[in-house]
């Protein structure tokens, strides 16, 4: 800077003293202040105490230095040249007890659906987290993902609650860990030098933001994970040629998990695809727990939903045919055996996904005008969603509540989609009285789905109000009131049928009932109030509401000709 200037430095301007314009100026050097020229010149104001101003400036500078030290400590944690885990800023957050609790929950509940980590691998990450930023970020994102899952309290609740201290809930604790992982991750170049651990970290970040209902951010991190995977060649069979066997199996599992996740999210949020079925499936013979068998079933379910289907679903293609969609429906129906050789947790995800995918295909059929009331193939008729709902109800009636809850909000969203499609059909198609002695029909199936949505952890807060609004505004008043009254009278899912399921449910009943979202009285009173409202608003009326909910966007071809 020039030796003299007409502009005073920030401190001299604040103190209203003459500045010599040097760097640093004489006044700042004498007072021990940082000499800067950052402030935007303002009009002169009334004079004040110069001594007081110097004190304020020194105090402000001290605070900046303290913030800078905290910032350096925060971003240097886990590196070889700086603070240890005993640093007061991080003490107790990523502790061994927390990691153990999340690891236990993962292997007992999440591993069957996402078998991408193993015990030895996690042990190595724990040993390296004080010296490896990558290991630290992966563990933070892993624990954050476990904490944000709705059912975490059923296994690791006591240990985690002890670690929370002043943090109000598992979710907020998970958000704190996730924020730490993403901030710390900026300290190393995982983009230019990607690794499998970097892909897993991005995947867990996606899972966290999905659970937090932040879908733009979730999509960003899912796309980041698939991009990193492609960068290291996970989509190329040649990459696995000279790889150690265990590492090769783990990488294949990760690729196919991303493959399934991307397709499910593309269908839910109308996104494009980046991964395709270009490598072999991981072997299942070495896994005695049957987890990989269930995982491979899931890959088979989503494999037909390729660029062609996603293009049609996103309306970027128009080359669709009735025969092709009917074949896809048949394939989905027959893809899974009647008895699944997998864990109950996997069965919950598989059955729900299967019937949700059938609903998606039916929606594409009606959007393209391929349905007919006289079709010999039930999958191309207007009442097919009733058959889908019947199958879904039969499947979920055999599952414990916990086996469904461990999949988080994603499974509830699929139940919600099936329920909404069923409501649309019930509002537009003349319904016949059940012919069987049991007397179950569309209304019973809808009651069951509403009860599941209202009782599964996380469903009441996010989807119950939406499905009730859909019922009130779409169905005829007498039918809507009947559904809501029955759902209010029984907000718990149907009784469990297997001894193992009963044992699991009884073991976790105390923790489940402690959650506000799971309290039956809250869901019951809400549904009863909605039923009373429908009856009072439409007393004596026999027609459905004329609100925008009455006609779903994919029902433009109604009534059938």
QUIUR-V308437 format. One record per backbone hydrogen bond with DSSP energy under -0.5 kcal/mol. CO is the residue of the C=O (numbers start at 0). NH is the residue of the N-H. If there is no record, write none. Layout:
BEGIN
co=CO nh=NH
co=CO nh=NH
END
This chain:
BEGIN
co=8 nh=12
co=9 nh=13
co=10 nh=14
co=11 nh=15
co=11 nh=16
co=21 nh=24
co=24 nh=28
co=25 nh=29
co=26 nh=30
co=27 nh=31
co=27 nh=32
co=33 nh=35
co=35 nh=9
co=47 nh=49
co=48 nh=52
co=49 nh=53
co=50 nh=54
co=51 nh=55
co=52 nh=56
co=53 nh=57
co=54 nh=58
co=55 nh=59
co=56 nh=60
co=57 nh=61
co=58 nh=62
co=59 nh=63
co=60 nh=64
co=61 nh=65
co=62 nh=66
co=63 nh=67
co=64 nh=68
co=65 nh=69
co=66 nh=70
co=67 nh=71
co=68 nh=72
co=69 nh=73
co=70 nh=74
co=71 nh=75
co=72 nh=76
co=73 nh=76
co=75 nh=78
co=78 nh=81
co=82 nh=77
co=83 nh=86
co=86 nh=89
co=86 nh=90
co=89 nh=92
co=89 nh=93
co=91 nh=94
co=92 nh=94
co=94 nh=98
co=95 nh=99
co=96 nh=100
co=97 nh=101
co=98 nh=102
co=99 nh=103
co=100 nh=104
co=101 nh=105
co=102 nh=106
co=103 nh=107
co=104 nh=108
co=104 nh=109
co=105 nh=109
co=105 nh=110
co=109 nh=112
co=109 nh=113
co=113 nh=115
co=117 nh=121
co=118 nh=122
co=119 nh=123
co=120 nh=124
co=121 nh=125
co=122 nh=126
co=123 nh=127
co=124 nh=128
co=127 nh=130
co=127 nh=131
co=130 nh=132
co=131 nh=135
co=132 nh=136
co=133 nh=137
co=134 nh=138
co=135 nh=139
co=136 nh=140
co=137 nh=141
co=138 nh=142
co=139 nh=143
co=140 nh=144
co=141 nh=145
co=142 nh=146
co=143 nh=147
co=144 nh=148
co=145 nh=148
co=148 nh=151
co=150 nh=153
co=151 nh=154
co=151 nh=155
co=152 nh=156
co=155 nh=159
co=156 nh=160
co=157 nh=161
co=158 nh=162
co=159 nh=163
co=160 nh=164
co=163 nh=166
co=168 nh=172
co=169 nh=173
co=170 nh=174
co=171 nh=175
co=172 nh=176
co=173 nh=177
co=174 nh=178
co=175 nh=179
co=176 nh=180
co=177 nh=181
co=178 nh=182
co=179 nh=183
co=180 nh=184
co=181 nh=185
co=182 nh=185
co=183 nh=186
co=184 nh=187
co=187 nh=189
co=188 nh=192
co=190 nh=193
co=194 nh=198
co=195 nh=199
co=196 nh=200
co=197 nh=201
co=198 nh=202
co=199 nh=203
co=200 nh=204
co=201 nh=205
co=202 nh=206
co=203 nh=207
co=204 nh=208
co=205 nh=209
co=206 nh=210
co=207 nh=211
co=208 nh=213
co=209 nh=212
co=212 nh=214
co=213 nh=217
co=214 nh=218
co=215 nh=219
co=216 nh=220
co=217 nh=221
co=218 nh=222
co=219 nh=223
co=220 nh=224
co=221 nh=225
co=222 nh=226
co=223 nh=227
co=224 nh=228
co=225 nh=229
co=226 nh=230
co=227 nh=231
co=228 nh=233
co=229 nh=232
co=232 nh=235
co=234 nh=236
co=235 nh=238
co=236 nh=239
co=237 nh=240
co=239 nh=242
co=243 nh=247
co=244 nh=248
co=245 nh=249
co=246 nh=250
co=247 nh=251
co=248 nh=252
co=249 nh=253
co=250 nh=254
co=251 nh=255
co=252 nh=256
co=253 nh=257
co=254 nh=258
co=255 nh=259
co=256 nh=260
co=257 nh=261
co=258 nh=262
co=259 nh=263
co=260 nh=264
co=261 nh=265
co=262 nh=266
co=263 nh=267
co=264 nh=268
co=265 nh=269
co=265 nh=270
co=275 nh=277
co=283 nh=286
co=285 nh=287
co=286 nh=289
co=289 nh=293
co=290 nh=294
co=291 nh=295
co=292 nh=296
co=293 nh=297
co=294 nh=298
co=295 nh=299
co=296 nh=300
co=297 nh=301
co=298 nh=302
co=299 nh=303
co=301 nh=304
co=303 nh=305
co=305 nh=309
co=306 nh=310
co=307 nh=311
co=308 nh=312
co=309 nh=313
co=310 nh=315
co=310 nh=316
co=311 nh=314
co=317 nh=319
co=320 nh=324
co=321 nh=325
co=322 nh=326
co=323 nh=327
co=324 nh=328
co=325 nh=329
co=326 nh=330
co=327 nh=331
co=328 nh=332
co=329 nh=333
co=330 nh=334
co=331 nh=335
co=337 nh=339
co=339 nh=341
co=342 nh=346
co=343 nh=347
co=344 nh=348
co=345 nh=349
co=346 nh=350
co=347 nh=351
co=348 nh=352
co=349 nh=353
co=350 nh=354
co=351 nh=355
co=352 nh=356
co=353 nh=357
co=354 nh=358
co=355 nh=359
co=356 nh=360
co=357 nh=361
co=358 nh=362
co=359 nh=363
co=360 nh=364
co=361 nh=365
co=362 nh=366
co=363 nh=367
co=364 nh=369
co=365 nh=368
co=371 nh=374
co=375 nh=377
co=376 nh=379
co=377 nh=380
co=379 nh=371
co=380 nh=383
co=382 nh=385
co=382 nh=386
co=383 nh=386
co=383 nh=387
co=384 nh=388
co=385 nh=389
co=386 nh=390
co=387 nh=391
co=388 nh=392
co=389 nh=393
co=390 nh=394
co=391 nh=395
co=392 nh=396
co=394 nh=397
co=395 nh=398
co=399 nh=403
co=400 nh=403
co=400 nh=404
co=401 nh=405
co=403 nh=406
co=404 nh=407
co=406 nh=409
co=407 nh=410
co=407 nh=411
co=408 nh=412
co=409 nh=413
co=410 nh=414
co=411 nh=415
co=412 nh=416
co=413 nh=417
co=414 nh=418
co=415 nh=419
co=416 nh=420
co=417 nh=421
co=418 nh=422
co=419 nh=423
co=420 nh=424
co=421 nh=425
co=422 nh=426
co=423 nh=427
co=424 nh=427
co=424 nh=428
co=440 nh=443
co=440 nh=444
co=441 nh=445
co=442 nh=446
co=443 nh=447
co=444 nh=448
co=445 nh=449
co=446 nh=450
co=447 nh=451
co=448 nh=452
co=449 nh=453
co=450 nh=454
co=451 nh=455
co=455 nh=458
co=455 nh=459
co=457 nh=461
co=458 nh=462
co=458 nh=463
co=459 nh=464
co=462 nh=466
co=463 nh=467
co=464 nh=468
co=465 nh=469
co=466 nh=470
co=467 nh=471
co=468 nh=472
co=469 nh=473
co=470 nh=474
co=475 nh=479
co=476 nh=480
co=477 nh=481
co=478 nh=482
co=479 nh=483
co=480 nh=484
co=481 nh=485
co=482 nh=486
co=483 nh=487
co=484 nh=488
co=485 nh=489
co=497 nh=501
co=498 nh=502
co=499 nh=503
co=500 nh=504
co=501 nh=505
co=502 nh=506
co=503 nh=507
co=504 nh=508
co=505 nh=508
co=507 nh=511
co=508 nh=512
co=509 nh=513
co=511 nh=514
co=514 nh=517
co=514 nh=518
co=515 nh=518
co=518 nh=521
co=518 nh=522
co=519 nh=523
co=520 nh=524
co=521 nh=525
co=522 nh=526
co=523 nh=527
co=524 nh=528
co=525 nh=529
co=526 nh=530
co=527 nh=531
co=528 nh=532
co=529 nh=533
co=530 nh=534
co=531 nh=535
co=532 nh=536
co=533 nh=537
co=535 nh=538
co=537 nh=540
co=546 nh=549
co=547 nh=550
co=549 nh=551
co=551 nh=554
co=554 nh=557
END
